[in-house]
Amino acid sequence: MAKKSTETHKPIEIRLKSDLSPIWVDNINIGMREDNISFIRFLTNLPEGMVEQTQIMTSKEHLKKFIDALCSSVNYYPIKKENTVKNEKK
């Protein structure tokens, strides 16, 4: 018979900032550095032109988790087309 763990795990605390206003995003630009750091820009289309709303830098691993969360939330998993592969043969 397996022993039951007597350890209790503290729940993860998430601190939300209720004073942040939501932003509308029309476009996302992602750039990757050679050290696997990603640079993400969220952009909005306005009559005057495109406006950058925010910039985020994160690791490639965290970006993959972020993309997985987005895909699973809308139940959409795009398939990479062969002719859009860039810089794969370096």
N, CA, C and O atoms as CSV, one atom per row, in Angstrom:
chain,resi,resn,atom,element,x,y,z
A,1,MET,N,N,0.845,-1.175,0.000
A,1,MET,CA,C,0.000,0.000,0.000
A,1,MET,C,C,0.894,1.244,0.000
A,1,MET,O,O,1.853,1.321,0.767
A,2,ALA,N,N,0.590,2.175,-0.826
A,2,ALA,CA,C,1.390,3.392,-0.944
A,2,ALA,C,C,1.114,4.323,0.230
A,2,ALA,O,O,-0.015,4.444,0.704
A,3,LYS,N,N,2.189,4.981,0.686
A,3,LYS,CA,C,2.041,5.933,1.781
A,3,LYS,C,C,1.431,7.230,1.263
A,3,LYS,O,O,1.778,7.711,0.185
A,4,LYS,N,N,0.536,7.772,2.038
A,4,LYS,CA,C,-0.039,9.072,1.692
A,4,LYS,C,C,0.921,10.164,2.136
A,4,LYS,O,O,1.504,10.100,3.218
A,5,SER,N,N,1.071,11.147,1.296
A,5,SER,CA,C,1.961,12.258,1.613
A,5,SER,C,C,1.313,13.139,2.678
A,5,SER,O,O,0.148,13.521,2.570
A,6,THR,N,N,2.089,13.448,3.699
A,6,THR,CA,C,1.568,14.318,4.757
A,6,THR,C,C,1.888,15.786,4.475
A,6,THR,O,O,1.473,16.671,5.223
A,7,GLU,N,N,2.628,16.040,3.393
A,7,GLU,CA,C,2.965,17.413,3.053
A,7,GLU,C,C,1.747,18.129,2.489
A,7,GLU,O,O,0.991,17.574,1.692
A,8,THR,N,N,1.577,19.350,2.913
A,8,THR,CA,C,0.525,20.175,2.325
A,8,THR,C,C,1.188,21.221,1.448
A,8,THR,O,O,2.198,21.814,1.827
A,9,HIS,N,N,0.624,21.439,0.297
A,9,HIS,CA,C,1.181,22.399,-0.646
A,9,HIS,C,C,0.428,23.718,-0.537
A,9,HIS,O,O,-0.802,23.770,-0.564
A,10,LYS,N,N,1.205,24.762,-0.415
A,10,LYS,CA,C,0.616,26.095,-0.348
A,10,LYS,C,C,0.096,26.464,-1.739
A,10,LYS,O,O,0.811,26.279,-2.724
A,11,PRO,N,N,-1.117,26.976,-1.839
A,11,PRO,CA,C,-1.635,27.367,-3.152
A,11,PRO,C,C,-0.822,28.509,-3.753
A,11,PRO,O,O,-0.258,29.331,-3.030
A,12,ILE,N,N,-0.769,28.549,-5.063
A,12,ILE,CA,C,-0.038,29.609,-5.763
A,12,ILE,C,C,-0.813,30.915,-5.628
A,12,ILE,O,O,-2.016,30.973,-5.881
A,13,GLU,N,N,-0.097,31.958,-5.224
A,13,GLU,CA,C,-0.721,33.274,-5.119
A,13,GLU,C,C,-0.514,34.039,-6.409
A,13,GLU,O,O,0.603,34.111,-6.922
A,14,ILE,N,N,-1.578,34.608,-6.931
A,14,ILE,CA,C,-1.496,35.459,-8.107
A,14,ILE,C,C,-1.963,36.839,-7.688
A,14,ILE,O,O,-3.084,37.008,-7.209
A,15,ARG,N,N,-1.111,37.806,-7.868
A,15,ARG,CA,C,-1.452,39.182,-7.502
A,15,ARG,C,C,-1.905,39.918,-8.754
A,15,ARG,O,O,-1.116,40.147,-9.670
A,16,LEU,N,N,-3.162,40.281,-8.788
A,16,LEU,CA,C,-3.732,40.981,-9.932
A,16,LEU,C,C,-3.769,42.478,-9.651
A,16,LEU,O,O,-4.069,42.909,-8.538
A,17,LYS,N,N,-3.459,43.258,-10.677
A,17,LYS,CA,C,-3.491,44.710,-10.555
A,17,LYS,C,C,-4.793,45.203,-11.172
A,17,LYS,O,O,-4.930,45.267,-12.394
A,18,SER,N,N,-5.736,45.545,-10.321
A,18,SER,CA,C,-7.052,45.950,-10.815
A,18,SER,C,C,-7.055,47.336,-11.443
A,18,SER,O,O,-8.049,47.738,-12.049
A,19,ASP,N,N,-5.958,48.071,-11.308
A,19,ASP,CA,C,-5.910,49.416,-11.891
A,19,ASP,C,C,-5.411,49.408,-13.342
A,19,ASP,O,O,-5.355,50.464,-13.971
A,20,LEU,N,N,-5.050,48.246,-13.882
A,20,LEU,CA,C,-4.612,48.166,-15.272
A,20,LEU,C,C,-5.818,48.169,-16.205
A,20,LEU,O,O,-6.793,47.449,-15.988
A,21,SER,N,N,-5.733,48.986,-17.239
A,21,SER,CA,C,-6.808,49.020,-18.235
A,21,SER,C,C,-6.528,47.982,-19.313
A,21,SER,O,O,-5.381,47.815,-19.726
A,22,PRO,N,N,-7.559,47.284,-19.774
A,22,PRO,CA,C,-7.340,46.353,-20.881
A,22,PRO,C,C,-7.034,47.124,-22.161
A,22,PRO,O,O,-7.478,48.258,-22.339
A,23,ILE,N,N,-6.274,46.493,-23.044
A,23,ILE,CA,C,-5.944,47.119,-24.323
A,23,ILE,C,C,-6.472,46.243,-25.451
A,23,ILE,O,O,-6.598,45.027,-25.303
A,24,TRP,N,N,-6.781,46.877,-26.583
A,24,TRP,CA,C,-7.205,46.150,-27.776
A,24,TRP,C,C,-5.972,45.911,-28.622
A,24,TRP,O,O,-5.192,46.833,-28.859
A,25,VAL,N,N,-5.787,44.675,-29.082
A,25,VAL,CA,C,-4.621,44.327,-29.883
A,25,VAL,C,C,-5.091,43.768,-31.222
A,25,VAL,O,O,-5.907,42.848,-31.277
A,26,ASP,N,N,-4.556,44.348,-32.306
A,26,ASP,CA,C,-4.860,43.874,-33.654
A,26,ASP,C,C,-3.728,43.030,-34.234
A,26,ASP,O,O,-3.974,42.142,-35.050
A,27,ASN,N,N,-2.512,43.294,-33.826
A,27,ASN,CA,C,-1.350,42.609,-34.392
A,27,ASN,C,C,-0.346,42.272,-33.301
A,27,ASN,O,O,-0.238,42.960,-32.286
A,28,ILE,N,N,0.380,41.198,-33.543
A,28,ILE,CA,C,1.465,40.801,-32.656
A,28,ILE,C,C,2.696,40.571,-33.524
A,28,ILE,O,O,2.639,39.822,-34.499
A,29,ASN,N,N,3.805,41.211,-33.172
A,29,ASN,CA,C,5.082,40.983,-33.847
A,29,ASN,C,C,6.012,40.305,-32.858
A,29,ASN,O,O,6.119,40.725,-31.706
A,30,ILE,N,N,6.690,39.246,-33.315
A,30,ILE,CA,C,7.602,38.510,-32.451
A,30,ILE,C,C,8.948,38.408,-33.141
A,30,ILE,O,O,9.038,38.013,-34.303
A,31,GLY,N,N,9.986,38.768,-32.415
A,31,GLY,CA,C,11.356,38.621,-32.909
A,31,GLY,C,C,12.147,37.763,-31.949
A,31,GLY,O,O,11.954,37.833,-30.735
A,32,MET,N,N,13.045,36.944,-32.496
A,32,MET,CA,C,13.877,36.074,-31.663
A,32,MET,C,C,15.329,36.503,-31.764
A,32,MET,O,O,15.836,36.751,-32.858
A,33,ARG,N,N,15.999,36.589,-30.618
A,33,ARG,CA,C,17.431,36.862,-30.595
A,33,ARG,C,C,18.182,35.543,-30.660
A,33,ARG,O,O,17.588,34.478,-30.492
A,34,GLU,N,N,19.471,35.611,-30.900
A,34,GLU,CA,C,20.290,34.402,-30.993
A,34,GLU,C,C,20.432,33.678,-29.658
A,34,GLU,O,O,20.764,32.492,-29.632
A,35,ASP,N,N,20.185,34.375,-28.552
A,35,ASP,CA,C,20.286,33.747,-27.232
A,35,ASP,C,C,18.931,33.237,-26.720
A,35,ASP,O,O,18.752,33.046,-25.518
A,36,ASN,N,N,17.971,33.018,-27.647
A,36,ASN,CA,C,16.640,32.469,-27.351
A,36,ASN,C,C,15.777,33.376,-26.483
A,36,ASN,O,O,14.898,32.901,-25.765
A,37,ILE,N,N,16.023,34.663,-26.548
A,37,ILE,CA,C,15.151,35.640,-25.900
A,37,ILE,C,C,14.215,36.185,-26.973
A,37,ILE,O,O,14.658,36.574,-28.054
A,38,SER,N,N,12.925,36.210,-26.671
A,38,SER,CA,C,11.943,36.704,-27.634
A,38,SER,C,C,11.513,38.120,-27.269
A,38,SER,O,O,11.400,38.469,-26.094
A,39,PHE,N,N,11.279,38.915,-28.286
A,39,PHE,CA,C,10.818,40.292,-28.135
A,39,PHE,C,C,9.445,40.369,-28.787
A,39,PHE,O,O,9.322,40.161,-29.994
A,40,ILE,N,N,8.410,40.666,-28.002
A,40,ILE,CA,C,7.028,40.635,-28.471
A,40,ILE,C,C,6.459,42.041,-28.407
A,40,ILE,O,O,6.600,42.738,-27.402
A,41,ARG,N,N,5.811,42.452,-29.496
A,41,ARG,CA,C,5.148,43.756,-29.550
A,41,ARG,C,C,3.668,43.541,-29.835
A,41,ARG,O,O,3.303,42.773,-30.726
A,42,PHE,N,N,2.823,44.220,-29.077
A,42,PHE,CA,C,1.381,44.211,-29.307
A,42,PHE,C,C,1.006,45.547,-29.928
A,42,PHE,O,O,1.330,46.603,-29.385
A,43,LEU,N,N,0.321,45.502,-31.070
A,43,LEU,CA,C,0.014,46.699,-31.846
A,43,LEU,C,C,-1.481,46.835,-32.087
A,43,LEU,O,O,-2.202,45.841,-32.164
A,44,THR,N,N,-1.942,48.089,-32.208
A,44,THR,CA,C,-3.345,48.392,-32.478
A,44,THR,C,C,-3.431,49.268,-33.719
A,44,THR,O,O,-2.654,50.210,-33.876
A,45,ASN,N,N,-4.383,48.954,-34.605
A,45,ASN,CA,C,-4.626,49.764,-35.796
A,45,ASN,C,C,-5.562,50.913,-35.453
A,45,ASN,O,O,-6.657,50.697,-34.935
A,46,LEU,N,N,-5.131,52.122,-35.740
A,46,LEU,CA,C,-5.947,53.317,-35.560
A,46,LEU,C,C,-6.027,54.050,-36.896
A,46,LEU,O,O,-5.201,53.803,-37.774
A,47,PRO,N,N,-7.002,54.947,-37.072
A,47,PRO,CA,C,-7.069,55.706,-38.333
A,47,PRO,C,C,-5.770,56.468,-38.627
A,47,PRO,O,O,-5.413,56.646,-39.792
A,48,GLU,N,N,-5.073,56.909,-37.604
A,48,GLU,CA,C,-3.828,57.644,-37.789
A,48,GLU,C,C,-2.655,56.740,-38.116
A,48,GLU,O,O,-1.616,57.220,-38.568
A,49,GLY,N,N,-2.799,55.456,-37.900
A,49,GLY,CA,C,-1.720,54.495,-38.143
A,49,GLY,C,C,-1.669,53.449,-37.045
A,49,GLY,O,O,-2.540,53.393,-36.177
A,50,MET,N,N,-0.643,52.628,-37.099
A,50,MET,CA,C,-0.481,51.557,-36.122
A,50,MET,C,C,0.205,52.109,-34.866
A,50,MET,O,O,1.170,52.867,-34.961
A,51,VAL,N,N,-0.302,51.722,-33.695
A,51,VAL,CA,C,0.235,52.195,-32.420
A,51,VAL,C,C,0.710,50.998,-31.610
A,51,VAL,O,O,-0.015,50.016,-31.446
A,52,GLU,N,N,1.929,51.091,-31.109
A,52,GLU,CA,C,2.452,50.042,-30.244
A,52,GLU,C,C,1.847,50.198,-28.850
A,52,GLU,O,O,1.932,51.269,-28.249
A,53,GLN,N,N,1.239,49.134,-28.340
A,53,GLN,CA,C,0.597,49.173,-27.025
A,53,GLN,C,C,1.554,48.777,-25.907
A,53,GLN,O,O,1.587,49.408,-24.851
A,54,THR,N,N,2.335,47.719,-26.153
A,54,THR,CA,C,3.257,47.244,-25.120
A,54,THR,C,C,4.346,46.393,-25.750
A,54,THR,O,O,4.193,45.895,-26.865
A,55,GLN,N,N,5.448,46.229,-25.026
A,55,GLN,CA,C,6.546,45.367,-25.433
A,55,GLN,C,C,6.819,44.385,-24.303
A,55,GLN,O,O,6.739,44.731,-23.125
A,56,ILE,N,N,7.142,43.152,-24.686
A,56,ILE,CA,C,7.433,42.114,-23.696
A,56,ILE,C,C,8.686,41.371,-24.147
A,56,ILE,O,O,8.843,41.067,-25.330
A,57,MET,N,N,9.566,41.083,-23.213
A,57,MET,CA,C,10.710,40.214,-23.488
A,57,MET,C,C,10.584,38.995,-22.579
A,57,MET,O,O,10.300,39.122,-21.388
A,58,THR,N,N,10.802,37.808,-23.160
A,58,THR,CA,C,10.729,36.581,-22.387
A,58,THR,C,C,11.580,35.519,-23.071
A,58,THR,O,O,12.052,35.726,-24.189
A,59,SER,N,N,11.776,34.400,-22.415
A,59,SER,CA,C,12.564,33.326,-23.004
A,59,SER,C,C,11.739,32.566,-24.041
A,59,SER,O,O,10.510,32.631,-24.053
A,60,LYS,N,N,12.440,31.853,-24.899
A,60,LYS,CA,C,11.765,31.049,-25.922
A,60,LYS,C,C,10.861,29.995,-25.264
A,60,LYS,O,O,9.777,29.707,-25.771
A,61,GLU,N,N,11.299,29.425,-24.149
A,61,GLU,CA,C,10.517,28.403,-23.448
A,61,GLU,C,C,9.214,28.991,-22.912
A,61,GLU,O,O,8.158,28.367,-23.025
A,62,HIS,N,N,9.283,30.197,-22.324
A,62,HIS,CA,C,8.065,30.825,-21.817
A,62,HIS,C,C,7.148,31.240,-22.962
A,62,HIS,O,O,5.926,31.164,-22.837
A,63,LEU,N,N,7.727,31.677,-24.073
A,63,LEU,CA,C,6.916,32.041,-25.237
A,63,LEU,C,C,6.158,30.823,-25.762
A,63,LEU,O,O,4.994,30.942,-26.143
A,64,LYS,N,N,6.806,29.650,-25.787
A,64,LYS,CA,C,6.128,28.427,-26.233
A,64,LYS,C,C,4.942,28.097,-25.326
A,64,LYS,O,O,3.879,27.712,-25.813
A,65,LYS,N,N,5.120,28.247,-24.005
A,65,LYS,CA,C,4.019,27.990,-23.070
A,65,LYS,C,C,2.876,28.986,-23.297
A,65,LYS,O,O,1.702,28.622,-23.234
A,66,PHE,N,N,3.234,30.240,-23.559
A,66,PHE,CA,C,2.246,31.280,-23.831
A,66,PHE,C,C,1.447,30.943,-25.091
A,66,PHE,O,O,0.221,31.057,-25.101
A,67,ILE,N,N,2.138,30.530,-26.144
A,67,ILE,CA,C,1.466,30.169,-27.395
A,67,ILE,C,C,0.588,28.940,-27.200
A,67,ILE,O,O,-0.525,28.887,-27.724
A,68,ASP,N,N,1.072,27.953,-26.455
A,68,ASP,CA,C,0.260,26.762,-26.157
A,68,ASP,C,C,-1.019,27.150,-25.418
A,68,ASP,O,O,-2.091,26.624,-25.716
A,69,ALA,N,N,-0.912,28.063,-24.459
A,69,ALA,CA,C,-2.096,28.502,-23.709
A,69,ALA,C,C,-3.086,29.218,-24.629
A,69,ALA,O,O,-4.293,28.996,-24.531
A,70,LEU,N,N,-2.582,30.078,-25.525
A,70,LEU,CA,C,-3.464,30.760,-26.473
A,70,LEU,C,C,-4.171,29.760,-27.385
A,70,LEU,O,O,-5.384,29.839,-27.579
A,71,CYS,N,N,-3.407,28.818,-27.942
A,71,CYS,CA,C,-3.990,27.831,-28.864
A,71,CYS,C,C,-5.037,26.965,-28.169
A,71,CYS,O,O,-6.102,26.707,-28.731
A,72,SER,N,N,-4.739,26.519,-26.956
A,72,SER,CA,C,-5.706,25.663,-26.268
A,72,SER,C,C,-6.955,26.431,-25.852
A,72,SER,O,O,-8.039,25.853,-25.792
A,73,SER,N,N,-6.820,27.738,-25.563
A,73,SER,CA,C,-7.994,28.503,-25.140
A,73,SER,C,C,-8.984,28.732,-26.279
A,73,SER,O,O,-10.182,28.878,-26.034
A,74,VAL,N,N,-8.503,28.765,-27.510
A,74,VAL,CA,C,-9.414,28.954,-28.655
A,74,VAL,C,C,-9.568,27.670,-29.469
A,74,VAL,O,O,-10.231,27.664,-30.506
A,75,ASN,N,N,-8.952,26.578,-28.993
A,75,ASN,CA,C,-9.013,25.281,-29.658
A,75,ASN,C,C,-8.601,25.397,-31.129
A,75,ASN,O,O,-9.278,24.886,-32.021
A,76,TYR,N,N,-7.476,26.081,-31.359
A,76,TYR,CA,C,-6.943,26.269,-32.705
A,76,TYR,C,C,-5.453,25.971,-32.678
A,76,TYR,O,O,-4.692,26.621,-31.962
A,77,TYR,N,N,-5.045,24.989,-33.459
A,77,TYR,CA,C,-3.658,24.569,-33.509
A,77,TYR,C,C,-3.187,24.630,-34.957
A,77,TYR,O,O,-3.365,23.673,-35.710
A,78,PRO,N,N,-2.583,25.761,-35.350
A,78,PRO,CA,C,-2.182,25.909,-36.756
A,78,PRO,C,C,-1.098,24.908,-37.148
A,78,PRO,O,O,-0.284,24.492,-36.323
A,79,ILE,N,N,-1.109,24.538,-38.411
A,79,ILE,CA,C,-0.106,23.631,-38.954
A,79,ILE,C,C,0.875,24.457,-39.765
A,79,ILE,O,O,0.474,25.245,-40.623
A,80,LYS,N,N,2.156,24.277,-39.495
A,80,LYS,CA,C,3.194,25.034,-40.174
A,80,LYS,C,C,3.294,24.575,-41.629
A,80,LYS,O,O,3.425,23.383,-41.909
A,81,LYS,N,N,3.230,25.531,-42.542
A,81,LYS,CA,C,3.359,25.225,-43.969
A,81,LYS,C,C,4.835,25.115,-44.313
A,81,LYS,O,O,5.662,25.849,-43.772
A,82,GLU,N,N,5.164,24.193,-45.215
A,82,GLU,CA,C,6.556,23.959,-45.566
A,82,GLU,C,C,7.207,25.167,-46.222
A,82,GLU,O,O,8.390,25.424,-45.994
A,83,ASN,N,N,6.466,25.913,-47.029
A,83,ASN,CA,C,7.060,27.027,-47.760
A,83,ASN,C,C,7.270,28.273,-46.893
A,83,ASN,O,O,7.836,29.255,-47.373
A,84,THR,N,N,6.833,28.257,-45.639
A,84,THR,CA,C,7.035,29.418,-44.765
A,84,THR,C,C,8.191,29.230,-43.795
A,84,THR,O,O,8.417,30.078,-42.933
A,85,VAL,N,N,8.927,28.127,-43.924
A,85,VAL,CA,C,10.056,27.862,-43.028
A,85,VAL,C,C,11.170,28.844,-43.364
A,85,VAL,O,O,11.604,28.936,-44.513
A,86,LYS,N,N,11.638,29.592,-42.334
A,86,LYS,CA,C,12.691,30.586,-42.516
A,86,LYS,C,C,13.910,30.203,-41.687
A,86,LYS,O,O,13.788,29.745,-40.551
A,87,ASN,N,N,15.051,30.390,-42.255
A,87,ASN,CA,C,16.336,30.221,-41.565
A,87,ASN,C,C,16.507,28.865,-40.886
A,87,ASN,O,O,17.233,28.759,-39.897
A,88,GLU,N,N,15.857,27.840,-41.397
A,88,GLU,CA,C,15.961,26.522,-40.774
A,88,GLU,C,C,17.257,25.819,-41.146
A,88,GLU,O,O,17.737,24.979,-40.385
A,89,LYS,N,N,17.835,26.143,-42.297
A,89,LYS,CA,C,19.029,25.451,-42.767
A,89,LYS,C,C,20.295,26.240,-42.451
A,89,LYS,O,O,21.131,26.442,-43.332
A,90,LYS,N,N,20.447,26.684,-41.213
A,90,LYS,CA,C,21.658,27.416,-40.802
A,90,LYS,C,C,22.652,26.475,-40.206
A,90,LYS,O,O,23.734,26.897,-39.799
